[in-house]
Amino acid sequence: MIGVRNWNRCLPFAFLLAISALRPVSALGQAANAEPQSLTLPQYIAQLDRCAAVLNAVPINRDAVRQLHATLPPSWTVTSGSARYTLDMAWLSAGLAGIEQNASAQSDVLAQTRERLDVYLQEARSLERPASASENSAQARGRLDKILSAKEFRGQNGPSWTDVALQRVRDWINRQLERIFGPLRARQIGNIVAWSLVSLVGLLLMFWTLRLLLRPGERADMDLRGATPIGRDWRKWLREAREAAKRGDYRAAIHAAYWAAIVRMEEMKTLPEDRSRTPRESLKLIDRGSPVYAPLLQLTRRFELVWYGYRAATPADWDDAAHQLETLGCPRS
């Protein structure tokens, strides 16, 4: 039985074994020596050192890379204590094949192979030291995750369940189309259907966007057309003005007085009814020679100063506004 101490030392080595098993054995990465090789831990480290020496040479010697590739076995069986591990070396064989084709120092395959080989070397050497390998294993795992996230090692986990299900649906649709129209015709019809669906989705999105952009303006028009006028009875506004003046709120009194004048003039057909019109626009609709122009001008100025300009309203302001109302035909009492 392996002791606890030996088990902790072997953990990173077992992790490297699991990582190496992720790489499938390809025909390109097979070496001429088809027999696995059994090594002790020191012999395994020596073999890794030999590989690192070839890959770290500057410049890269293609003949040395070719010889290393030719003598590299498909796997190494390493004995560490009472434990035995079989390491698949297809990843190194494939890397050497790529380096043979492009031995440039800037090659991505060369950089990735160097980095992964360095991780293997560090982990193998850590097994020789009595210290715990847990920290080294965590560091190695981080480096291996970084290596395996590169584009050369992507797609090794295989398709997900969703990918498999979608592919089955696509295959079933293709089979049905081929049964009806034949293989060549089915491919053409499939392309037509796919592009038709894409175009339909695009048109629906365009229609939805235009409708969303135009809807606020339509709501605003409906609100203006269906709104209730400010008030058709000028006497109601006049009563509100008097009540506000009695309680000392002269600002509200002048506001109500102005609208009493506007509603009075709308009832007399001197002004058209329009709740969206500004005070100055109402004033422009009155002829300057009209007898109602001067009192409306005075009332408009006082209303703008008190209501929009927030100037403090006084009893004198209310008396003047009441006087202008009387001129416009709205008696004070």
C-alpha positions in Angstrom: 0.0 0.0 0.0 1.3 3.5 -0.9 1.9 5.7 2.2 0.2 9.1 2.6 3.5 10.8 1.9 4.2 8.9 -1.3 0.5 9.5 -2.4 0.9 13.3 -2.0 4.1 13.2 -4.0 2.4 11.3 -6.8 -0.6 13.5 -7.0 0.9 16.0 -9.6 2.2 13.1 -11.6 -1.3 11.6 -11.7 -2.6 14.9 -12.8 -0.2 15.1 -15.7 -1.3 11.6 -16.7 -4.9 12.7 -16.8 -4.0 15.7 -18.9 -2.0 13.7 -21.3 -4.9 11.3 -21.8 -7.0 14.1 -23.3 -4.9 14.2 -26.5 -6.0 11.6 -29.1 -3.3 9.6 -30.8 -3.1 10.8 -34.4 -1.4 9.3 -37.3 0.7 12.4 -37.8 2.2 12.1 -34.3 3.1 8.4 -34.4 6.9 7.7 -34.2 8.7 5.0 -36.0 9.3 3.2 -32.6 5.9 1.7 -32.0 6.8 -0.1 -28.7 6.1 1.7 -25.4 9.2 2.3 -23.3 9.5 1.6 -19.6 11.5 4.1 -17.5 12.4 4.8 -13.9 11.7 8.3 -12.6 15.4 9.4 -13.2 15.4 7.9 -16.7 12.1 9.7 -17.4 13.6 13.0 -16.3 16.7 12.4 -18.4 14.5 11.8 -21.5 12.6 15.0 -20.8 15.9 16.8 -20.5 17.0 15.4 -23.8 13.8 16.7 -25.5 14.1 20.1 -23.8 17.7 20.4 -25.0 16.7 19.8 -28.6 13.7 22.2 -28.4 15.6 25.0 -26.6 18.5 25.1 -29.0 19.1 28.4 -30.8 18.7 28.1 -33.7 16.5 25.0 -33.9 18.3 22.1 -35.5 15.8 20.4 -37.8 17.9 17.2 -38.1 17.9 16.9 -34.3 14.2 17.5 -34.2 13.7 14.8 -36.9 15.9 12.3 -35.0 14.1 13.0 -31.7 10.7 12.5 -33.5 11.9 9.2 -35.0 13.1 7.8 -31.7 10.2 9.0 -29.6 8.0 6.0 -28.4 4.2 6.3 -28.5 4.2 6.2 -24.7 6.4 6.0 -21.6 5.6 3.7 -18.7 7.2 5.4 -15.6 7.8 3.7 -12.3 7.8 5.9 -9.2 8.1 3.9 -6.0 5.3 1.2 -6.1 3.2 3.2 -8.6 3.3 2.9 -12.4 2.1 5.4 -14.9 1.7 5.3 -18.7 2.1 8.6 -20.3 0.8 9.1 -23.9 3.4 11.1 -25.8 1.2 11.8 -28.8 1.1 15.5 -27.9 4.9 15.7 -28.1 5.1 13.7 -31.3 2.5 16.0 -32.9 4.4 19.1 -31.7 7.7 17.7 -33.1 6.0 17.1 -36.5 4.8 20.7 -36.6 8.2 22.0 -35.6 9.8 20.0 -38.5 7.5 21.9 -40.9 8.2 25.3 -39.3 11.3 25.6 -37.2 11.0 29.4 -36.7 11.8 30.7 -33.2 8.5 32.6 -33.3 6.4 29.4 -34.1 3.4 29.0 -31.9 3.7 25.3 -31.9 7.3 25.5 -30.7 6.4 27.9 -27.9 3.5 25.8 -26.7 5.6 22.6 -26.8 8.4 24.2 -24.9 6.1 25.4 -22.2 4.3 22.2 -21.8 7.5 20.2 -21.7 8.9 22.5 -19.0 5.8 21.8 -16.9 6.3 18.1 -17.2 10.0 18.5 -16.2 9.2 20.5 -13.1 6.6 18.1 -11.9 8.9 15.1 -12.5 11.7 16.7 -10.6 9.4 17.6 -7.7 8.7 13.9 -7.1 12.4 13.5 -6.3 12.3 16.1 -3.5 10.8 15.1 -0.1 8.7 18.3 0.0 5.0 18.2 -0.5 4.0 18.6 -4.2 0.6 20.3 -3.5 1.8 23.8 -4.1 3.8 22.8 -7.3 0.7 20.9 -8.5 -1.5 24.0 -8.1 1.1 26.0 -10.0 1.4 23.4 -12.7 -2.4 23.2 -13.0 -2.5 26.9 -13.7 0.2 26.7 -16.3 -1.4 23.7 -17.9 -4.8 25.4 -18.0 -3.1 28.4 -19.7 -1.5 26.1 -22.3 -4.6 24.1 -23.0 -6.7 27.3 -23.5 -4.5 28.1 -26.5 -6.0 27.6 -30.0 -3.8 24.5 -30.7 -5.5 22.6 -27.9 -9.1 23.8 -28.2 -12.0 21.4 -28.9 -10.4 18.5 -27.0 -13.4 18.1 -24.7 -15.7 17.1 -27.5 -19.2 18.4 -28.4 -21.7 19.2 -25.6 -25.1 17.5 -25.2 -26.8 20.5 -26.9 -24.4 20.3 -29.9 -25.1 16.6 -30.3 -28.9 17.2 -30.1 -28.8 20.1 -32.6 -26.7 18.0 -35.0 -29.1 15.2 -34.8 -32.0 17.5 -35.7 -30.1 18.9 -38.6 -29.2 15.5 -39.9 -32.8 14.4 -39.7 -34.0 17.4 -41.7 -31.3 16.8 -44.3 -32.3 13.1 -44.6 -36.0 14.1 -45.1 -35.0 16.7 -47.8 -32.8 14.2 -49.5 -35.6 11.6 -49.6 -37.9 14.1 -51.3 -35.6 16.1 -53.6 -32.4 14.0 -53.8 -28.9 14.9 -52.3 -27.9 17.8 -54.6 -31.4 19.3 -54.8 -31.8 19.0 -51.0 -28.7 21.0 -50.3 -29.9 23.8 -52.6 -33.4 23.8 -51.0 -31.8 23.8 -47.6 -29.8 26.9 -48.4 -32.9 28.6 -49.8 -34.9 27.8 -46.7 -32.1 28.9 -44.4 -31.7 32.3 -46.1 -35.4 32.8 -46.3 -35.7 32.3 -42.5 -32.8 34.8 -42.0 -34.5 37.3 -44.3 -37.8 36.9 -42.5 -36.3 37.4 -39.1 -34.5 40.5 -40.4 -37.7 42.0 -41.8 -39.5 41.3 -38.5 -36.8 43.0 -36.5 -36.9 46.0 -38.9 -40.7 46.2 -38.6 -40.6 46.0 -34.8 -37.9 48.7 -34.6 -39.8 51.1 -36.8 -43.1 50.5 -34.9 -41.3 51.1 -31.6 -39.8 54.4 -32.9 -43.0 55.7 -34.3 -45.3 54.8 -31.4 -44.3 57.6 -29.0 -45.2 60.2 -31.6 -48.6 58.6 -32.2 -49.3 58.6 -28.5 -48.4 62.2 -28.2 -50.8 63.1 -31.1 -53.6 61.2 -29.5 -53.1 62.8 -26.2 -53.3 66.3 -27.7 -56.4 65.5 -29.7 -58.3 63.9 -26.9 -57.3 66.3 -24.1 -59.8 68.2 -22.1 -59.6 72.0 -22.7 -58.2 74.1 -19.8 -61.7 75.3 -19.0 -64.7 76.8 -20.9 -66.1 78.8 -18.0 -64.0 81.9 -17.3 -66.1 82.5 -14.1 -64.6 79.4 -12.5 -61.1 80.8 -13.1 -62.2 84.2 -11.7 -63.5 82.6 -8.6 -60.2 80.7 -8.1 -58.3 84.0 -8.5 -60.4 85.8 -5.9 -60.1 82.9 -3.4 -56.3 82.8 -3.8 -56.1 86.6 -3.3 -58.2 86.4 -0.1 -55.8 83.8 1.4 -52.8 85.9 0.4 -51.5 83.6 -2.4 -51.1 86.4 -5.0 -49.0 84.3 -7.3 -51.8 81.7 -7.7 -54.3 84.6 -8.0 -52.5 86.1 -11.0 -52.1 82.7 -12.6 -55.9 82.1 -12.4 -56.6 85.7 -13.5 -54.6 85.2 -16.7 -56.4 82.0 -17.6 -59.7 83.6 -16.8 -58.9 86.3 -19.4 -57.8 83.7 -22.0 -60.9 81.5 -21.6 -63.1 84.6 -21.7 -61.5 85.6 -25.0 -61.9 82.1 -26.4 -65.6 82.1 -25.5 -66.0 85.5 -27.2 -64.2 83.9 -30.3 -61.4 86.5 -30.0 -58.9 83.7 -29.7 -59.1 80.1 -31.1 -59.1 77.3 -28.5 -55.7 75.7 -28.2 -54.3 74.4 -24.9 -50.8 74.0 -26.3 -50.4 77.7 -27.2 -47.9 79.8 -25.2 -48.8 83.2 -23.7 -46.7 85.0 -26.3 -48.3 83.1 -29.1 -51.8 84.0 -27.8 -50.7 87.7 -27.7 -49.5 87.5 -31.3 -53.0 86.4 -32.5 -54.5 89.7 -31.3 -54.4 92.7 -33.5 -52.4 95.6 -32.0 -55.2 98.0 -32.8 -57.7 95.9 -30.9 -59.0 97.3 -27.5 -58.2 94.0 -25.8 -54.5 94.0 -26.9 -53.2 96.5 -24.2 -54.9 94.8 -21.2 -53.8 91.3 -22.4 -50.3 92.5 -23.0 -50.1 94.0 -19.4 -51.7 90.8 -17.9 -49.3 88.5 -20.0 -46.2 90.4 -18.8 -47.2 90.2 -15.2 -48.2 86.6 -15.4 -44.8 85.7 -17.0 -42.8 87.6 -14.4 -44.7 86.1 -11.4 -45.4 82.5 -12.7 -42.4 81.7 -14.9 -39.9 84.2 -13.5 -40.8 83.4 -9.8 -40.9 87.1 -8.9 -42.7 87.7 -5.6 -46.3 88.7 -6.2 -47.8 91.6 -4.2 -51.3 92.9 -3.5 -50.6 95.7 -6.0 -49.9 93.1 -8.7 -53.2 91.5 -7.9 -55.1 94.8 -8.1 -53.5 95.6 -11.5 -54.4 92.1 -12.8 -58.0 92.5 -11.5 -58.2 95.9 -13.3 -57.1 94.4 -16.6 -59.7 91.6 -16.1 -62.4 94.2 -15.8 -61.2 95.9 -19.0 -61.4 92.5 -20.8 -65.0 92.1 -19.6 -64.5 90.1 -16.4 -66.0 92.1 -13.5 -64.2 91.9 -10.2 -67.3 91.0 -8.3 
